[in-house]
């Protein structure tokens, strides 16, 4: 049986080289952008994967990035999450352009969750260990020492998402929906300044999808100043707490702004290249179908 992670006396939580972001008493969009893409371009094999995109995510704003498969959504949010560098243009985090701060430290302030991360974690790691690994942005706990405060932070993050009872379960024994909630707890363990969810429902059945959407809505209600970006190509997956929308196609943002101003049948049809009717149901969720 693998030994538990080493626990040392309490130490300070990771600090951010560029300072912390003060979102106290802010309403959505009331402060400077938490993260901003300015004219970003990403080239791969001569192709423009992302083409001159401008996008600013402000405090308390909850964005959905919506568009067809292969339009550049994941590449854009990987740049926003500081895991990918643009070929040209600039990414700014907390007002500072990349290159003016320690990117490794900055990544700890960004909770980046994707369905593909589940395949990278060792199936036999226990859930508590999986969440602990997020403190250092690692996939294992073997190479790090932990303070009692780190252990407590992991426990609080699990409890926050209502999955504390899974702490000693092996990650690989969980359902896909449970795994995604563990990954979200892992991402939140550092009390981030930004949450990025890249197609988090991709591997989930209908029940798991609805549970995860409900979790995202609860997180938004609990932390109203925390900005979020959710990537999807299904309007049915847009949480009711979403405040802003960016539509993307062929590497470009075709429309962006308050969700009520952007999301309509015409803009959605233009984005997906299909004549679509968009409806908002009585419960606040969207649905779309071909005319």
C-alpha positions in Angstrom: 0.0 0.0 0.0 1.4 3.4 -0.9 2.3 5.7 2.0 0.2 8.8 2.5 1.8 12.1 1.5 4.3 13.5 3.9 2.8 16.2 6.2 5.0 18.9 7.6 4.2 21.8 9.9 1.9 24.4 8.4 3.4 26.6 5.7 2.0 29.6 3.8 -0.2 28.9 0.8 1.4 29.6 -2.6 1.9 33.3 -3.2 1.5 35.0 -6.6 4.5 36.8 -7.9 2.2 39.4 -9.5 0.1 39.9 -6.4 -3.4 38.9 -5.7 -6.5 40.1 -7.4 -8.8 42.1 -5.1 -12.4 41.3 -6.2 -14.0 42.5 -2.9 -17.3 44.3 -3.3 -17.1 44.1 -7.1 -20.1 43.4 -9.4 -19.7 41.6 -12.8 -17.6 43.8 -15.0 -17.0 46.5 -12.4 -13.3 46.1 -12.2 -10.4 45.7 -14.6 -10.2 42.5 -16.6 -9.0 39.4 -14.7 -7.6 38.1 -17.9 -7.5 39.6 -21.4 -6.6 38.4 -24.9 -5.4 41.3 -27.1 -5.2 40.5 -30.8 -4.0 37.0 -30.2 -3.0 34.8 -33.1 -2.0 31.1 -33.0 -0.4 29.5 -36.0 0.1 25.7 -36.5 1.5 24.4 -39.7 0.8 27.6 -41.4 -2.9 27.5 -40.3 -4.5 30.2 -38.2 -6.0 28.2 -35.3 -6.9 31.5 -33.5 -7.1 34.6 -35.6 -6.8 38.1 -34.1 -9.0 37.5 -31.0 -9.8 40.2 -28.5 -11.6 39.0 -25.3 -11.6 40.4 -21.8 -13.0 38.5 -18.8 -13.9 40.8 -15.9 -14.5 40.1 -12.2 -17.7 38.2 -11.6 -18.4 37.6 -15.3 -19.4 34.0 -16.2 -18.7 33.4 -19.9 -19.6 30.6 -22.2 -17.4 30.2 -25.3 -19.6 28.5 -27.9 -18.8 27.2 -31.3 -18.5 24.2 -33.6 -15.8 21.5 -33.2 -12.4 22.5 -34.4 -13.0 26.3 -34.3 -10.2 27.1 -31.9 -12.0 27.2 -28.6 -9.7 25.0 -26.7 -6.6 26.7 -28.1 -8.0 30.1 -27.0 -8.7 29.0 -23.4 -5.3 27.3 -23.1 -3.8 30.7 -23.9 -6.1 32.4 -21.4 -5.0 29.7 -18.9 -1.3 30.5 -19.6 -0.6 26.9 -20.9 -0.1 28.0 -24.5 1.6 31.1 -25.9 0.2 33.0 -28.8 2.2 33.4 -32.0 1.4 37.1 -31.8 -0.7 39.4 -29.7 -0.8 39.5 -25.9 -2.3 37.7 -23.0 -2.7 39.9 -19.8 -3.4 38.5 -16.4 -4.3 40.8 -13.5 -3.4 43.7 -15.7 0.2 42.4 -16.4 1.2 41.0 -19.8 2.8 37.6 -20.0 6.5 38.1 -19.5 6.1 40.5 -16.6 5.3 37.8 -14.1 6.2 34.2 -13.1 3.8 32.1 -15.3 4.4 29.0 -13.2 3.0 30.8 -10.1 0.3 32.5 -12.1 -1.1 29.2 -13.2 -1.9 28.4 -9.6 -4.4 31.2 -9.7 -6.3 29.7 -12.6 -8.5 26.6 -12.2 -8.3 24.9 -15.6 -10.6 21.8 -15.8 -10.8 19.6 -18.9 -12.3 16.2 -19.6 -8.9 15.0 -20.9 -7.3 15.5 -17.5 -9.0 12.5 -16.0 -7.0 10.3 -18.3 -3.7 11.8 -17.1 -4.3 11.0 -13.4 -3.2 7.6 -12.1 -6.3 5.4 -11.6 -5.1 4.2 -8.2 -4.5 7.6 -6.7 -7.0 8.3 -4.0 -9.4 11.2 -4.3 -7.8 13.2 -1.5 -4.4 12.7 -3.1 -5.8 13.8 -6.5 -7.0 17.1 -5.0 -3.7 17.6 -3.1 -1.8 17.2 -6.3 -3.6 20.4 -7.6 -1.8 22.5 -4.9 1.5 22.2 -6.9 -0.2 21.7 -10.3 1.3 18.1 -10.4 -0.2 14.8 -11.3 1.3 13.0 -8.3 1.9 13.7 -4.6 5.1 11.7 -4.3 7.6 14.6 -5.0 6.1 17.2 -2.6 5.8 17.7 1.1 2.6 19.1 2.6 1.7 21.2 5.5 -1.3 20.5 7.7 -3.0 23.6 6.1 -2.6 21.9 2.7 -4.4 18.8 3.9 -7.1 21.0 5.3 -7.5 22.9 2.1 -8.0 19.7 0.2 -10.6 18.5 2.6 -12.4 21.8 2.4 -12.4 21.7 -1.4 -13.9 18.3 -1.4 -16.5 19.3 1.2 -17.3 22.4 -0.9 -18.4 20.2 -3.8 -20.2 17.7 -1.5 -17.8 14.8 -2.2 -15.9 14.5 1.0 -17.2 11.0 1.4 -15.2 10.0 -1.7 -11.8 11.1 -0.2 -10.4 7.6 0.2 -11.8 6.1 -2.9 -9.5 5.4 -5.8 -9.9 7.9 -8.6 -10.3 5.2 -11.2 -13.2 3.6 -9.4 -15.4 6.7 -9.7 -18.0 7.3 -12.3 -17.2 9.9 -15.0 -19.4 12.5 -13.3 -17.8 11.9 -9.9 -14.3 12.2 -11.5 -15.3 15.6 -13.0 -16.4 16.9 -9.7 -13.1 15.7 -8.2 -11.2 17.5 -10.9 -13.2 20.7 -10.1 -12.3 20.3 -6.4 -8.7 19.8 -7.4 -8.8 23.0 -9.5 -10.4 25.0 -6.7 -8.0 23.9 -4.0 -5.8 27.0 -4.5 -8.8 29.4 -4.2 -8.3 30.6 -7.8 -8.9 34.0 -9.4 -10.3 32.5 -12.6 -12.1 29.2 -13.4 -11.8 27.7 -16.9 -14.0 24.7 -17.8 -13.0 23.2 -21.2 -15.9 21.0 -22.3 -16.2 19.4 -18.8 -19.3 17.4 -19.7 -17.6 15.7 -22.7 -17.5 12.2 -21.2 -20.7 12.4 -19.1 -24.1 10.9 -19.5 -27.3 13.0 -19.1 -27.4 12.5 -15.3 -23.7 13.3 -14.9 -24.0 16.3 -17.1 -26.9 17.8 -15.2 -25.1 17.2 -11.9 -22.0 19.0 -13.1 -24.1 21.9 -14.5 -25.8 22.2 -11.1 -22.4 22.2 -9.4 -21.2 25.0 -11.6 -24.4 27.1 -10.9 -23.9 26.5 -7.2 -20.3 27.6 -7.4 -21.3 30.8 -9.2 -23.9 31.6 -6.5 -21.5 30.8 -3.7 -18.6 32.9 -5.2 -20.3 35.8 -7.2 -17.0 37.6 -7.7 -15.2 34.6 -9.3 -15.0 34.9 -13.1 -15.6 31.7 -15.1 -15.2 30.6 -18.7 -17.0 27.4 -19.9 -16.3 26.0 -23.3 -19.0 23.9 -25.1 -20.6 23.4 -28.5 -24.0 22.5 -27.0 -26.3 25.3 -25.9 -28.1 22.9 -23.6 -25.0 22.9 -21.4 -25.0 26.6 -20.7 -25.6 27.2 -17.0 -28.3 29.6 -16.0 -25.8 31.7 -14.1 -24.0 32.6 -17.3 -23.7 36.3 -17.8 -21.7 36.6 -21.1 -21.3 34.7 -24.3 -18.6 34.6 -27.0 -19.4 32.8 -30.3 -16.4 31.5 -32.2 -15.9 30.0 -35.7 -12.8 29.5 -37.8 -10.6 30.9 -35.2 -12.4 34.2 -34.8 -14.9 35.6 -32.3 -18.0 36.3 -34.3 -20.0 37.9 -31.5 -19.3 38.7 -27.8 -21.0 40.4 -25.0 -23.9 40.1 -22.5 -25.6 36.7 -23.1 -29.0 38.4 -23.7 -27.6 40.6 -26.4 -25.5 37.9 -28.2 -27.6 34.7 -28.0 -30.3 34.6 -30.6 -31.3 32.4 -33.5 -29.5 34.4 -36.1 -26.2 34.7 -34.4 -26.2 31.0 -33.5 -27.1 30.0 -37.1 -24.3 32.2 -38.4 -21.8 30.6 -35.9 -22.7 27.0 -36.7 -23.5 27.4 -40.4 -26.9 25.8 -39.9 -30.4 27.4 -39.9 -31.2 27.1 -36.1 -34.0 28.2 -33.9 -32.8 29.1 -30.3 -35.3 28.9 -27.5 -34.9 29.7 -23.8 -37.0 27.4 -21.6 -39.0 28.4 -18.6 -36.2 27.1 -16.3 -33.7 29.5 -17.9 -31.8 26.9 -19.9 -31.3 27.0 -23.7 -32.2 24.6 -26.5 -31.6 24.8 -30.2 -32.9 22.8 -33.2 -32.8 23.0 -37.0 -35.6 24.8 -38.7 
